[in-house]
């Protein structure tokens, strides 16, 4: 969330102070490719009419984890 900071470099420096010597910092960047799975998940949810309730979230998770269900499943 560095891009939300007034001085992102200050935030970066703060992160470096807690990084172990020789450690690796993974940085996520916004891009169309990086967000493809998110778009697919949102489409899946919208197509099936799932809402924001705990029950809908549970049902959606169950459908996603079911064999032949979920994202990327072949439709016939």
N, CA, C and O atoms as a Tripos MOL2 file, in Angstrom:
@<TRIPOS>MOLECULE
protein
  304   303    76     0     0
PROTEIN
NO_CHARGES

@<TRIPOS>ATOM
      1 N           0.8100   -1.1890    0.0000 N.3       1 UNK1
      2 CA          0.0000    0.0000    0.0000 C.3       1 UNK1
      3 C           0.8560    1.2570    0.0000 C.2       1 UNK1
      4 O           0.4050    2.3350    0.3870 O.2       1 UNK1
      5 N           2.0800    1.1020   -0.4340 N.am      2 UNK2
      6 CA          2.9870    2.2440   -0.4610 C.3       2 UNK2
      7 C           2.4590    3.3990   -1.3040 C.2       2 UNK2
      8 O           2.7240    4.5620   -0.9990 O.2       2 UNK2
      9 N           1.7210    3.0880   -2.3500 N.am      3 UNK3
     10 CA          1.2340    4.1460   -3.2380 C.3       3 UNK3
     11 C           0.2040    5.0510   -2.5630 C.2       3 UNK3
     12 O          -0.1220    6.1110   -3.0960 O.2       3 UNK3
     13 N          -0.3070    4.6560   -1.4120 N.am      4 UNK4
     14 CA         -1.2580    5.4930   -0.6870 C.3       4 UNK4
     15 C          -0.5630    6.4660    0.2620 C.2       4 UNK4
     16 O          -1.2060    7.3480    0.8320 O.2       4 UNK4
     17 N           0.7220    6.3090    0.4270 N.am      5 UNK5
     18 CA          1.4630    7.1570    1.3570 C.3       5 UNK5
     19 C           1.8770    8.4690    0.6910 C.2       5 UNK5
     20 O           2.1020    8.5210   -0.5180 O.2       5 UNK5
     21 N           1.9720    9.5040    1.4830 N.am      6 UNK6
     22 CA          2.4290   10.8000    0.9770 C.3       6 UNK6
     23 C           3.8480   10.6650    0.4430 C.2       6 UNK6
     24 O           4.1820   11.2270   -0.6000 O.2       6 UNK6
     25 N           4.6940    9.9070    1.1730 N.am      7 UNK7
     26 CA          6.0800    9.6920    0.7630 C.3       7 UNK7
     27 C           6.3330    8.1860    0.7300 C.2       7 UNK7
     28 O           6.7150    7.5960    1.7400 O.2       7 UNK7
     29 N           6.1210    7.5660   -0.4270 N.am      8 UNK8
     30 CA          6.2650    6.1090   -0.5050 C.3       8 UNK8
     31 C           7.6890    5.6690   -0.1800 C.2       8 UNK8
     32 O           7.8900    4.5720    0.3410 O.2       8 UNK8
     33 N           8.6800    6.5080   -0.4780 N.am      9 UNK9
     34 CA         10.0750    6.1470   -0.1880 C.3       9 UNK9
     35 C          10.2920    6.0080    1.3180 C.2       9 UNK9
     36 O          11.0690    5.1610    1.7600 O.2       9 UNK9
     37 N           9.6170    6.8280    2.0950 N.am     10 UNK10
     38 CA          9.7090    6.7200    3.5560 C.3      10 UNK10
     39 C           9.1430    5.3690    4.0140 C.2      10 UNK10
     40 O           9.7190    4.7100    4.8800 O.2      10 UNK10
     41 N           8.0220    4.9700    3.4310 N.am     11 UNK11
     42 CA          7.4360    3.6640    3.7460 C.3      11 UNK11
     43 C           8.3550    2.5250    3.3480 C.2      11 UNK11
     44 O           8.4990    1.5490    4.0840 O.2      11 UNK11
     45 N           8.9700    2.6500    2.1940 N.am     12 UNK12
     46 CA          9.9160    1.6330    1.7150 C.3      12 UNK12
     47 C          11.0840    1.5070    2.6920 C.2      12 UNK12
     48 O          11.4890    0.4000    3.0470 O.2      12 UNK12
     49 N          11.6230    2.6510    3.1230 N.am     13 UNK13
     50 CA         12.7410    2.6230    4.0720 C.3      13 UNK13
     51 C          12.3190    1.9580    5.3860 C.2      13 UNK13
     52 O          13.0980    1.2150    5.9850 O.2      13 UNK13
     53 N          11.0910    2.2230    5.8320 N.am     14 UNK14
     54 CA         10.6010    1.6020    7.0640 C.3      14 UNK14
     55 C          10.5330    0.0890    6.9070 C.2      14 UNK14
     56 O          10.8870   -0.6470    7.8280 O.2      14 UNK14
     57 N          10.0860   -0.3750    5.7590 N.am     15 UNK15
     58 CA         10.0410   -1.8240    5.5150 C.3      15 UNK15
     59 C          11.4410   -2.4220    5.5140 C.2      15 UNK15
     60 O          11.6470   -3.5260    6.0180 O.2      15 UNK15
     61 N          12.3820   -1.7130    4.9620 N.am     16 UNK16
     62 CA         13.7630   -2.2160    4.9230 C.3      16 UNK16
     63 C          14.3560   -2.3870    6.3120 C.2      16 UNK16
     64 O          15.2360   -3.2250    6.5070 O.2      16 UNK16
     65 N          13.8870   -1.6040    7.2840 N.am     17 UNK17
     66 CA         14.4310   -1.7320    8.6390 C.3      17 UNK17
     67 C          14.0200   -3.0340    9.3140 C.2      17 UNK17
     68 O          14.6730   -3.4660   10.2630 O.2      17 UNK17
     69 N          12.9520   -3.6660    8.8420 N.am     18 UNK18
     70 CA         12.5040   -4.9280    9.4440 C.3      18 UNK18
     71 C          12.8190   -6.1420    8.5670 C.2      18 UNK18
     72 O          12.5040   -7.2740    8.9330 O.2      18 UNK18
     73 N          13.4320   -5.9030    7.4240 N.am     19 UNK19
     74 CA         13.8160   -6.9990    6.5390 C.3      19 UNK19
     75 C          15.0950   -7.6350    7.0680 C.2      19 UNK19
     76 O          16.0610   -6.9350    7.3710 O.2      19 UNK19
     77 N          15.1020   -8.9370    7.1760 N.am     20 UNK20
     78 CA         16.2970   -9.6400    7.6510 C.3      20 UNK20
     79 C          17.4420   -9.4540    6.6620 C.2      20 UNK20
     80 O          17.2120   -9.3010    5.4630 O.2      20 UNK20
     81 N          18.6660   -9.4660    7.1600 N.am     21 UNK21
     82 CA         19.8200   -9.3890    6.2420 C.3      21 UNK21
     83 C          19.7450  -10.5270    5.2180 C.2      21 UNK21
     84 O          19.5700  -11.6870    5.5880 O.2      21 UNK21
     85 N          19.8740  -10.2020    3.9770 N.am     22 UNK22
     86 CA         19.7770  -11.1960    2.9060 C.3      22 UNK22
     87 C          18.3480  -11.5980    2.5800 C.2      22 UNK22
     88 O          18.1150  -12.4580    1.7310 O.2      22 UNK22
     89 N          17.3770  -10.9640    3.2670 N.am     23 UNK23
     90 CA         15.9680  -11.2960    3.0410 C.3      23 UNK23
     91 C          15.4790  -10.7770    1.7040 C.2      23 UNK23
     92 O          16.1400   -9.9740    1.0450 O.2      23 UNK23
     93 N          14.3160  -11.2490    1.3240 N.am     24 UNK24
     94 CA         13.7040  -10.8590    0.0550 C.3      24 UNK24
     95 C          12.3670  -10.2010    0.3510 C.2      24 UNK24
     96 O          11.5800  -10.7080    1.1510 O.2      24 UNK24
     97 N          12.1160   -9.0840   -0.2880 N.am     25 UNK25
     98 CA         10.8340   -8.4130   -0.1520 C.3      25 UNK25
     99 C          10.0470   -8.6490   -1.4380 C.2      25 UNK25
    100 O          10.5070   -8.3110   -2.5280 O.2      25 UNK25
    101 N           8.8760   -9.2220   -1.3030 N.am     26 UNK26
    102 CA          8.0110   -9.4350   -2.4610 C.3      26 UNK26
    103 C           7.1520   -8.1920   -2.6510 C.2      26 UNK26
    104 O           6.5270   -7.7080   -1.7070 O.2      26 UNK26
    105 N           7.1280   -7.6920   -3.8480 N.am     27 UNK27
    106 CA          6.3810   -6.4750   -4.1500 C.3      27 UNK27
    107 C           5.3110   -6.8030   -5.1810 C.2      27 UNK27
    108 O           5.6010   -7.3730   -6.2330 O.2      27 UNK27
    109 N           4.0880   -6.4410   -4.8730 N.am     28 UNK28
    110 CA          2.9940   -6.6460   -5.8140 C.3      28 UNK28
    111 C           2.7030   -5.3610   -6.5660 C.2      28 UNK28
    112 O           2.6080   -4.2900   -5.9670 O.2      28 UNK28
    113 N           2.5650   -5.4670   -7.8490 N.am     29 UNK29
    114 CA          2.2760   -4.3130   -8.6880 C.3      29 UNK29
    115 C           0.9460   -4.5310   -9.4030 C.2      29 UNK29
    116 O           0.6080   -5.6550   -9.7730 O.2      29 UNK29
    117 N           0.2070   -3.4630   -9.5910 N.am     30 UNK30
    118 CA         -1.0430   -3.5590  -10.3130 C.3      30 UNK30
    119 C          -0.7660   -3.7290  -11.8050 C.2      30 UNK30
    120 O           0.0800   -3.0400  -12.3760 O.2      30 UNK30
    121 N          -1.4780   -4.6380  -12.4110 N.am     31 UNK31
    122 CA         -1.4240   -4.7920  -13.8620 C.3      31 UNK31
    123 C          -2.6460   -5.5980  -14.2830 C.2      31 UNK31
    124 O          -3.2790   -6.2610  -13.4610 O.2      31 UNK31
    125 N          -2.9640   -5.5360  -15.5510 N.am     32 UNK32
    126 CA         -4.1070   -6.3050  -16.0530 C.3      32 UNK32
    127 C          -3.8800   -7.7970  -15.8350 C.2      32 UNK32
    128 O          -4.8060   -8.5160  -15.4610 O.2      32 UNK32
    129 N          -2.6720   -8.2620  -16.0630 N.am     33 UNK33
    130 CA         -2.3590   -9.6830  -15.8850 C.3      33 UNK33
    131 C          -2.4820  -10.0920  -14.4190 C.2      33 UNK33
    132 O          -3.0320  -11.1480  -14.1030 O.2      33 UNK33
    133 N          -1.9710   -9.2570  -13.5410 N.am     34 UNK34
    134 CA         -2.0050   -9.5910  -12.1150 C.3      34 UNK34
    135 C          -3.4320   -9.6360  -11.5810 C.2      34 UNK34
    136 O          -3.7040  -10.3400  -10.6090 O.2      34 UNK34
    137 N          -4.3360   -8.9040  -12.1950 N.am     35 UNK35
    138 CA         -5.7070   -8.8360  -11.7110 C.3      35 UNK35
    139 C          -6.6630   -9.7650  -12.4580 C.2      35 UNK35
    140 O          -7.8670   -9.7380  -12.2050 O.2      35 UNK35
    141 N          -6.1510  -10.5770  -13.3680 N.am     36 UNK36
    142 CA         -7.0060  -11.4650  -14.1660 C.3      36 UNK36
    143 C          -7.7940  -12.4260  -13.2850 C.2      36 UNK36
    144 O          -8.9840  -12.6360  -13.5200 O.2      36 UNK36
    145 N          -7.1550  -13.0130  -12.2770 N.am     37 UNK37
    146 CA         -7.8540  -13.9490  -11.3880 C.3      37 UNK37
    147 C          -8.9420  -13.2400  -10.5870 C.2      37 UNK37
    148 O         -10.0030  -13.8110  -10.3320 O.2      37 UNK37
    149 N          -8.6800  -12.0080  -10.1950 N.am     38 UNK38
    150 CA         -9.6770  -11.2490   -9.4410 C.3      38 UNK38
    151 C         -10.8850  -10.9580  -10.3160 C.2      38 UNK38
    152 O         -12.0230  -11.0850   -9.8640 O.2      38 UNK38
    153 N         -10.6500  -10.5700  -11.5600 N.am     39 UNK39
    154 CA        -11.7670  -10.3200  -12.4850 C.3      39 UNK39
    155 C         -12.5710  -11.5970  -12.7010 C.2      39 UNK39
    156 O         -13.8020  -11.5590  -12.7190 O.2      39 UNK39
    157 N         -11.8910  -12.7200  -12.8640 N.am     40 UNK40
    158 CA        -12.5870  -13.9930  -13.0750 C.3      40 UNK40
    159 C         -13.4200  -14.3720  -11.8490 C.2      40 UNK40
    160 O         -14.5480  -14.8450  -11.9870 O.2      40 UNK40
    161 N         -12.8730  -14.1680  -10.6590 N.am     41 UNK41
    162 CA        -13.6080  -14.4910   -9.4380 C.3      41 UNK41
    163 C         -14.8350  -13.5910   -9.2920 C.2      41 UNK41
    164 O         -15.9090  -14.0620   -8.9150 O.2      41 UNK41
    165 N         -14.6820  -12.3170   -9.5860 N.am     42 UNK42
    166 CA        -15.8250  -11.3960   -9.5020 C.3      42 UNK42
    167 C         -16.9110  -11.7580  -10.5110 C.2      42 UNK42
    168 O         -18.0990  -11.6640  -10.2030 O.2      42 UNK42
    169 N         -16.5160  -12.1670  -11.6990 N.am     43 UNK43
    170 CA        -17.4830  -12.5820  -12.7090 C.3      43 UNK43
    171 C         -18.2130  -13.8450  -12.2590 C.2      43 UNK43
    172 O         -19.4300  -13.9520  -12.4100 O.2      43 UNK43
    173 N         -17.4700  -14.7960  -11.7080 N.am     44 UNK44
    174 CA        -18.0330  -16.0480  -11.1860 C.3      44 UNK44
    175 C         -19.0990  -15.7400  -10.1340 C.2      44 UNK44
    176 O         -20.1960  -16.2970  -10.1720 O.2      44 UNK44
    177 N         -18.7730  -14.8590   -9.2050 N.am     45 UNK45
    178 CA        -19.6870  -14.4900   -8.1230 C.3      45 UNK45
    179 C         -20.9280  -13.7980   -8.6830 C.2      45 UNK45
    180 O         -22.0490  -14.1080   -8.2810 O.2      45 UNK45
    181 N         -20.7290  -12.8690   -9.6040 N.am     46 UNK46
    182 CA        -21.8600  -12.1320  -10.1780 C.3      46 UNK46
    183 C         -22.7630  -13.0390  -11.0040 C.2      46 UNK46
    184 O         -23.9870  -12.9430  -10.9050 O.2      46 UNK46
    185 N         -22.1780  -13.9210  -11.8200 N.am     47 UNK47
    186 CA        -22.9680  -14.8160  -12.6680 C.3      47 UNK47
    187 C         -23.8630  -15.7270  -11.8440 C.2      47 UNK47
    188 O         -24.9550  -16.0870  -12.2840 O.2      47 UNK47
    189 N         -23.4180  -16.0990  -10.6680 N.am     48 UNK48
    190 CA        -24.1890  -17.0150   -9.8300 C.3      48 UNK48
    191 C         -25.0300  -16.2840   -8.7890 C.2      48 UNK48
    192 O         -25.7660  -16.9120   -8.0270 O.2      48 UNK48
    193 N         -24.9220  -14.9780   -8.7580 N.am     49 UNK49
    194 CA        -25.7720  -14.1770   -7.8760 C.3      49 UNK49
    195 C         -25.4250  -14.2530   -6.4050 C.2      49 UNK49
    196 O         -26.2870  -14.0150   -5.5590 O.2      49 UNK49
    197 N         -24.1870  -14.5780   -6.0780 N.am     50 UNK50
    198 CA        -23.7970  -14.6160   -4.6690 C.3      50 UNK50
    199 C         -23.7430  -13.2000   -4.1090 C.2      50 UNK50
    200 O         -23.2940  -12.2690   -4.7780 O.2      50 UNK50
    201 N         -24.2070  -13.0540   -2.8740 N.am     51 UNK51
    202 CA        -24.1880  -11.7640   -2.2030 C.3      51 UNK51
    203 C         -23.0470  -11.6840   -1.2050 C.2      51 UNK51
    204 O         -22.0720  -12.4290   -1.2950 O.2      51 UNK51
    205 N         -23.1820  -10.7740   -0.2580 N.am     52 UNK52
    206 CA        -22.1350  -10.5250    0.7240 C.3      52 UNK52
    207 C         -22.3790  -11.2080    2.0600 C.2      52 UNK52
    208 O         -21.5890  -11.0480    2.9900 O.2      52 UNK52
    209 N         -23.4590  -11.9660    2.1660 N.am     53 UNK53
    210 CA        -23.7640  -12.6150    3.4430 C.3      53 UNK53
    211 C         -22.7890  -13.7630    3.7040 C.2      53 UNK53
    212 O         -22.1890  -14.3120    2.7800 O.2      53 UNK53
    213 N         -22.6500  -14.1080    4.9680 N.am     54 UNK54
    214 CA        -21.7680  -15.2160    5.3430 C.3      54 UNK54
    215 C         -22.2150  -16.5090    4.6620 C.2      54 UNK54
    216 O         -21.3770  -17.3050    4.2370 O.2      54 UNK54
    217 N         -23.5280  -16.7250    4.5530 N.am     55 UNK55
    218 CA        -24.0300  -17.9390    3.9000 C.3      55 UNK55
    219 C         -23.6610  -17.9680    2.4160 C.2      55 UNK55
    220 O         -23.2500  -19.0060    1.8980 O.2      55 UNK55
    221 N         -23.8070  -16.8280    1.7320 N.am     56 UNK56
    222 CA        -23.4330  -16.7820    0.3170 C.3      56 UNK56
    223 C         -21.9380  -17.0160    0.1260 C.2      56 UNK56
    224 O         -21.5290  -17.7140   -0.8020 O.2      56 UNK56
    225 N         -21.1400  -16.4430    0.9860 N.am     57 UNK57
    226 CA        -19.6870  -16.6370    0.8900 C.3      57 UNK57
    227 C         -19.3430  -18.1060    1.0840 C.2      57 UNK57
    228 O         -18.5140  -18.6530    0.3570 O.2      57 UNK57
    229 N         -19.9760  -18.7500    2.0640 N.am     58 UNK58
    230 CA        -19.7450  -20.1870    2.2940 C.3      58 UNK58
    231 C         -20.1670  -21.0160    1.0940 C.2      58 UNK58
    232 O         -19.4370  -21.9130    0.6730 O.2      58 UNK58
    233 N         -21.3500  -20.7220    0.5320 N.am     59 UNK59
    234 CA        -21.8220  -21.4780   -0.6340 C.3      59 UNK59
    235 C         -20.8920  -21.2820   -1.8270 C.2      59 UNK59
    236 O         -20.6070  -22.2330   -2.5550 O.2      59 UNK59
    237 N         -20.4250  -20.0720   -2.0280 N.am     60 UNK60
    238 CA        -19.5010  -19.8010   -3.1300 C.3      60 UNK60
    239 C         -18.2050  -20.5800   -2.9410 C.2      60 UNK60
    240 O         -17.7020  -21.1900   -3.8840 O.2      60 UNK60
    241 N         -17.6670  -20.5630   -1.7320 N.am     61 UNK61
    242 CA        -16.4330  -21.3200   -1.4580 C.3      61 UNK61
    243 C         -16.6360  -22.8090   -1.7080 C.2      61 UNK61
    244 O         -15.7610  -23.4760   -2.2610 O.2      61 UNK61
    245 N         -17.7870  -23.3280   -1.2990 N.am     62 UNK62
    246 CA        -18.0720  -24.7410   -1.5240 C.3      62 UNK62
    247 C         -18.1270  -25.0480   -3.0140 C.2      62 UNK62
    248 O         -17.5920  -26.0610   -3.4660 O.2      62 UNK62
    249 N         -18.7730  -24.1760   -3.7730 N.am     63 UNK63
    250 CA        -18.8620  -24.4000   -5.2160 C.3      63 UNK63
    251 C         -17.4760  -24.3270   -5.8620 C.2      63 UNK63
    252 O         -17.1550  -25.1220   -6.7450 O.2      63 UNK63
    253 N         -16.6650  -23.3790   -5.4210 N.am     64 UNK64
    254 CA        -15.3190  -23.2420   -5.9840 C.3      64 UNK64
    255 C         -14.4500  -24.4610   -5.6990 C.2      64 UNK64
    256 O         -13.6040  -24.8270   -6.5150 O.2      64 UNK64
    257 N         -14.6520  -25.0840   -4.5520 N.am     65 UNK65
    258 CA        -13.8050  -26.2230   -4.1860 C.3      65 UNK65
    259 C         -14.3730  -27.5700   -4.6420 C.2      65 UNK65
    260 O         -13.7120  -28.5990   -4.5020 O.2      65 UNK65
    261 N         -15.5870  -27.5680   -5.1840 N.am     66 UNK66
    262 CA        -16.2060  -28.8120   -5.6380 C.3      66 UNK66
    263 C         -15.5420  -29.2990   -6.9340 C.2      66 UNK66
    264 O         -15.1280  -28.4940   -7.7680 O.2      66 UNK66
    265 N         -15.4460  -30.6350   -7.0920 N.am     67 UNK67
    266 CA        -14.9040  -31.1650   -8.3480 C.3      67 UNK67
    267 C         -15.7190  -30.6560   -9.5320 C.2      67 UNK67
    268 O         -16.9480  -30.6150   -9.4810 O.2      67 UNK67
    269 N         -15.0230  -30.2710  -10.5970 N.am     68 UNK68
    270 CA        -15.6100  -29.7570  -11.8410 C.3      68 UNK68
    271 C         -16.3660  -28.4450  -11.6280 C.2      68 UNK68
    272 O         -17.0310  -27.9690  -12.5480 O.2      68 UNK68
    273 N         -16.2800  -27.8630  -10.4580 N.am     69 UNK69
    274 CA        -16.9270  -26.5780  -10.2220 C.3      69 UNK69
    275 C         -15.8820  -25.4850  -10.1820 C.2      69 UNK69
    276 O         -14.6820  -25.7380  -10.2900 O.2      69 UNK69
    277 N         -16.3500  -24.3040  -10.0310 N.am     70 UNK70
    278 CA        -15.4340  -23.2070   -9.7990 C.3      70 UNK70
    279 C         -14.8130  -22.6240  -11.0400 C.2      70 UNK70
    280 O         -15.1870  -22.9480  -12.1680 O.2      70 UNK70
    281 N         -13.8650  -21.7640  -10.8050 N.am     71 UNK71
    282 CA        -13.1950  -21.0290  -11.8780 C.3      71 UNK71
    283 C         -12.4430  -21.9740  -12.7940 C.2      71 UNK71
    284 O         -11.8080  -22.9220  -12.3330 O.2      71 UNK71
    285 N         -12.5110  -21.7250  -14.0470 N.am     72 UNK72
    286 CA        -11.7460  -22.5060  -15.0170 C.3      72 UNK72
    287 C         -12.3770  -23.8430  -15.3530 C.2      72 UNK72
    288 O         -11.8270  -24.5930  -16.1590 O.2      72 UNK72
    289 N         -13.5140  -24.1600  -14.7590 N.am     73 UNK73
    290 CA        -14.1520  -25.4360  -15.0430 C.3      73 UNK73
    291 C         -14.7600  -25.4140  -16.4440 C.2      73 UNK73
    292 O         -15.3030  -24.4050  -16.8930 O.2      73 UNK73
    293 N         -14.6550  -26.5200  -17.0980 N.am     74 UNK74
    294 CA        -15.2480  -26.6250  -18.4310 C.3      74 UNK74
    295 C         -16.7580  -26.6420  -18.3110 C.2      74 UNK74
    296 O         -17.3100  -27.2950  -17.4250 O.2      74 UNK74
    297 N         -17.4150  -25.9370  -19.1840 N.am     75 UNK75
    298 CA        -18.8750  -25.9440  -19.1960 C.3      75 UNK75
    299 C         -19.3480  -26.7030  -20.4200 C.2      75 UNK75
    300 O         -18.8310  -26.5150  -21.5210 O.2      75 UNK75
    301 N         -20.3160  -27.5450  -20.2210 N.am     76 UNK76
    302 CA        -20.8570  -28.3330  -21.3430 C.3      76 UNK76
    303 C         -22.3520  -28.2320  -21.3690 C.2      76 UNK76
    304 O         -22.9950  -28.8230  -22.2360 O.2      76 UNK76
@<TRIPOS>BOND
     1     1     2 1
     2     2     3 1
     3     3     4 2
     4     3     5 am
     5     5     6 1
     6     6     7 1
     7     7     8 2
     8     7     9 am
     9     9    10 1
    10    10    11 1
    11    11    12 2
    12    11    13 am
    13    13    14 1
    14    14    15 1
    15    15    16 2
    16    15    17 am
    17    17    18 1
    18    18    19 1
    19    19    20 2
    20    19    21 am
    21    21    22 1
    22    22    23 1
    23    23    24 2
    24    23    25 am
    25    25    26 1
    26    26    27 1
    27    27    28 2
    28    27    29 am
    29    29    30 1
    30    30    31 1
    31    31    32 2
    32    31    33 am
    33    33    34 1
    34    34    35 1
    35    35    36 2
    36    35    37 am
    37    37    38 1
    38    38    39 1
    39    39    40 2
    40    39    41 am
    41    41    42 1
    42    42    43 1
    43    43    44 2
    44    43    45 am
    45    45    46 1
    46    46    47 1
    47    47    48 2
    48    47    49 am
    49    49    50 1
    50    50    51 1
    51    51    52 2
    52    51    53 am
    53    53    54 1
    54    54    55 1
    55    55    56 2
    56    55    57 am
    57    57    58 1
    58    58    59 1
    59    59    60 2
    60    59    61 am
    61    61    62 1
    62    62    63 1
    63    63    64 2
    64    63    65 am
    65    65    66 1
    66    66    67 1
    67    67    68 2
    68    67    69 am
    69    69    70 1
    70    70    71 1
    71    71    72 2
    72    71    73 am
    73    73    74 1
    74    74    75 1
    75    75    76 2
    76    75    77 am
    77    77    78 1
    78    78    79 1
    79    79    80 2
    80    79    81 am
    81    81    82 1
    82    82    83 1
    83    83    84 2
    84    83    85 am
    85    85    86 1
    86    86    87 1
    87    87    88 2
    88    87    89 am
    89    89    90 1
    90    90    91 1
    91    91    92 2
    92    91    93 am
    93    93    94 1
    94    94    95 1
    95    95    96 2
    96    95    97 am
    97    97    98 1
    98    98    99 1
    99    99   100 2
   100    99   101 am
   101   101   102 1
   102   102   103 1
   103   103   104 2
   104   103   105 am
   105   105   106 1
   106   106   107 1
   107   107   108 2
   108   107   109 am
   109   109   110 1
   110   110   111 1
   111   111   112 2
   112   111   113 am
   113   113   114 1
   114   114   115 1
   115   115   116 2
   116   115   117 am
   117   117   118 1
   118   118   119 1
   119   119   120 2
   120   119   121 am
   121   121   122 1
   122   122   123 1
   123   123   124 2
   124   123   125 am
   125   125   126 1
   126   126   127 1
   127   127   128 2
   128   127   129 am
   129   129   130 1
   130   130   131 1
   131   131   132 2
   132   131   133 am
   133   133   134 1
   134   134   135 1
   135   135   136 2
   136   135   137 am
   137   137   138 1
   138   138   139 1
   139   139   140 2
   140   139   141 am
   141   141   142 1
   142   142   143 1
   143   143   144 2
   144   143   145 am
   145   145   146 1
   146   146   147 1
   147   147   148 2
   148   147   149 am
   149   149   150 1
   150   150   151 1
   151   151   152 2
   152   151   153 am
   153   153   154 1
   154   154   155 1
   155   155   156 2
   156   155   157 am
   157   157   158 1
   158   158   159 1
   159   159   160 2
   160   159   161 am
   161   161   162 1
   162   162   163 1
   163   163   164 2
   164   163   165 am
   165   165   166 1
   166   166   167 1
   167   167   168 2
   168   167   169 am
   169   169   170 1
   170   170   171 1
   171   171   172 2
   172   171   173 am
   173   173   174 1
   174   174   175 1
   175   175   176 2
   176   175   177 am
   177   177   178 1
   178   178   179 1
   179   179   180 2
   180   179   181 am
   181   181   182 1
   182   182   183 1
   183   183   184 2
   184   183   185 am
   185   185   186 1
   186   186   187 1
   187   187   188 2
   188   187   189 am
   189   189   190 1
   190   190   191 1
   191   191   192 2
   192   191   193 am
   193   193   194 1
   194   194   195 1
   195   195   196 2
   196   195   197 am
   197   197   198 1
   198   198   199 1
   199   199   200 2
   200   199   201 am
   201   201   202 1
   202   202   203 1
   203   203   204 2
   204   203   205 am
   205   205   206 1
   206   206   207 1
   207   207   208 2
   208   207   209 am
   209   209   210 1
   210   210   211 1
   211   211   212 2
   212   211   213 am
   213   213   214 1
   214   214   215 1
   215   215   216 2
   216   215   217 am
   217   217   218 1
   218   218   219 1
   219   219   220 2
   220   219   221 am
   221   221   222 1
   222   222   223 1
   223   223   224 2
   224   223   225 am
   225   225   226 1
   226   226   227 1
   227   227   228 2
   228   227   229 am
   229   229   230 1
   230   230   231 1
   231   231   232 2
   232   231   233 am
   233   233   234 1
   234   234   235 1
   235   235   236 2
   236   235   237 am
   237   237   238 1
   238   238   239 1
   239   239   240 2
   240   239   241 am
   241   241   242 1
   242   242   243 1
   243   243   244 2
   244   243   245 am
   245   245   246 1
   246   246   247 1
   247   247   248 2
   248   247   249 am
   249   249   250 1
   250   250   251 1
   251   251   252 2
   252   251   253 am
   253   253   254 1
   254   254   255 1
   255   255   256 2
   256   255   257 am
   257   257   258 1
   258   258   259 1
   259   259   260 2
   260   259   261 am
   261   261   262 1
   262   262   263 1
   263   263   264 2
   264   263   265 am
   265   265   266 1
   266   266   267 1
   267   267   268 2
   268   267   269 am
   269   269   270 1
   270   270   271 1
   271   271   272 2
   272   271   273 am
   273   273   274 1
   274   274   275 1
   275   275   276 2
   276   275   277 am
   277   277   278 1
   278   278   279 1
   279   279   280 2
   280   279   281 am
   281   281   282 1
   282   282   283 1
   283   283   284 2
   284   283   285 am
   285   285   286 1
   286   286   287 1
   287   287   288 2
   288   287   289 am
   289   289   290 1
   290   290   291 1
   291   291   292 2
   292   291   293 am
   293   293   294 1
   294   294   295 1
   295   295   296 2
   296   295   297 am
   297   297   298 1
   298   298   299 1
   299   299   300 2
   300   299   301 am
   301   301   302 1
   302   302   303 1
   303   303   304 2
@<TRIPOS>SUBSTRUCTURE
     1 UNK1         2 RESIDUE 1 A UNK
     2 UNK2         6 RESIDUE 1 A UNK
     3 UNK3        10 RESIDUE 1 A UNK
     4 UNK4        14 RESIDUE 1 A UNK
     5 UNK5        18 RESIDUE 1 A UNK
     6 UNK6        22 RESIDUE 1 A UNK
     7 UNK7        26 RESIDUE 1 A UNK
     8 UNK8        30 RESIDUE 1 A UNK
     9 UNK9        34 RESIDUE 1 A UNK
    10 UNK10       38 RESIDUE 1 A UNK
    11 UNK11       42 RESIDUE 1 A UNK
    12 UNK12       46 RESIDUE 1 A UNK
    13 UNK13       50 RESIDUE 1 A UNK
    14 UNK14       54 RESIDUE 1 A UNK
    15 UNK15       58 RESIDUE 1 A UNK
    16 UNK16       62 RESIDUE 1 A UNK
    17 UNK17       66 RESIDUE 1 A UNK
    18 UNK18       70 RESIDUE 1 A UNK
    19 UNK19       74 RESIDUE 1 A UNK
    20 UNK20       78 RESIDUE 1 A UNK
    21 UNK21       82 RESIDUE 1 A UNK
    22 UNK22       86 RESIDUE 1 A UNK
    23 UNK23       90 RESIDUE 1 A UNK
    24 UNK24       94 RESIDUE 1 A UNK
    25 UNK25       98 RESIDUE 1 A UNK
    26 UNK26      102 RESIDUE 1 A UNK
    27 UNK27      106 RESIDUE 1 A UNK
    28 UNK28      110 RESIDUE 1 A UNK
    29 UNK29      114 RESIDUE 1 A UNK
    30 UNK30      118 RESIDUE 1 A UNK
    31 UNK31      122 RESIDUE 1 A UNK
    32 UNK32      126 RESIDUE 1 A UNK
    33 UNK33      130 RESIDUE 1 A UNK
    34 UNK34      134 RESIDUE 1 A UNK
    35 UNK35      138 RESIDUE 1 A UNK
    36 UNK36      142 RESIDUE 1 A UNK
    37 UNK37      146 RESIDUE 1 A UNK
    38 UNK38      150 RESIDUE 1 A UNK
    39 UNK39      154 RESIDUE 1 A UNK
    40 UNK40      158 RESIDUE 1 A UNK
    41 UNK41      162 RESIDUE 1 A UNK
    42 UNK42      166 RESIDUE 1 A UNK
    43 UNK43      170 RESIDUE 1 A UNK
    44 UNK44      174 RESIDUE 1 A UNK
    45 UNK45      178 RESIDUE 1 A UNK
    46 UNK46      182 RESIDUE 1 A UNK
    47 UNK47      186 RESIDUE 1 A UNK
    48 UNK48      190 RESIDUE 1 A UNK
    49 UNK49      194 RESIDUE 1 A UNK
    50 UNK50      198 RESIDUE 1 A UNK
    51 UNK51      202 RESIDUE 1 A UNK
    52 UNK52      206 RESIDUE 1 A UNK
    53 UNK53      210 RESIDUE 1 A UNK
    54 UNK54      214 RESIDUE 1 A UNK
    55 UNK55      218 RESIDUE 1 A UNK
    56 UNK56      222 RESIDUE 1 A UNK
    57 UNK57      226 RESIDUE 1 A UNK
    58 UNK58      230 RESIDUE 1 A UNK
    59 UNK59      234 RESIDUE 1 A UNK
    60 UNK60      238 RESIDUE 1 A UNK
    61 UNK61      242 RESIDUE 1 A UNK
    62 UNK62      246 RESIDUE 1 A UNK
    63 UNK63      250 RESIDUE 1 A UNK
    64 UNK64      254 RESIDUE 1 A UNK
    65 UNK65      258 RESIDUE 1 A UNK
    66 UNK66      262 RESIDUE 1 A UNK
    67 UNK67      266 RESIDUE 1 A UNK
    68 UNK68      270 RESIDUE 1 A UNK
    69 UNK69      274 RESIDUE 1 A UNK
    70 UNK70      278 RESIDUE 1 A UNK
    71 UNK71      282 RESIDUE 1 A UNK
    72 UNK72      286 RESIDUE 1 A UNK
    73 UNK73      290 RESIDUE 1 A UNK
    74 UNK74      294 RESIDUE 1 A UNK
    75 UNK75      298 RESIDUE 1 A UNK
    76 UNK76      302 RESIDUE 1 A UNK
